[in-house]
Amino acid sequence: MWKKRWLPLLLSAGALAPFPLLAQDADTIADIRCVAVGIRSAELPDSHQRSTGTLLVLYYIGRLDGRNPTLDIEKLVAEQIGKMNDSDYSAESLRCSRDLTAKGVQITHLGDDMRKHFTR
């Protein structure tokens, strides 16, 4: 008897519960595209661009892994590389670099704040 009363409630609650992130969600694809930009930059002859590319790859793979450790990053990067043109790389490079720079500023402020606690 209790199943008849609770089952509809449980089913509706399940429908409202957040679903696990899918490999193709917008945030995941955006981060995958940043990995693609980073890989491309890491292959450039300019050492600054190579370093930035390496940082992009490491940062965005970390985000992806934190979001979904079983994600097939290699497959998704290959798919996005196949879809991206020079204009895409340019636009994504600006977005990804801007976001990475903002995170760097946040980390710098955190370090400054922590230093105050340990130097007395």
Sequence and secondary structure as in RCSB ss.txt:
>XXXX:A:sequence
MWKKRWLPLLLSAGALAPFPLLAQDADTIADIRCVAVGIRSAELPDSHQRSTGTLLVLYYIGRLDGRNPTLDIEK
LVAEQIGKMNDSDYSAESLRCSRDLTAKGVQITHLGDDMRKHFTR
>XXXX:A:secstr
 HHHHHHHHHHHHHHHS     TTSHHHHHHHHHHHHHHHHHTSSSHHHHHHHHHHHHHHHHHHHHH TT  HHH
HHHHHHHH  HHHHHHHHHHHHHHHHHHHHHHHHHHHHHHHHH  
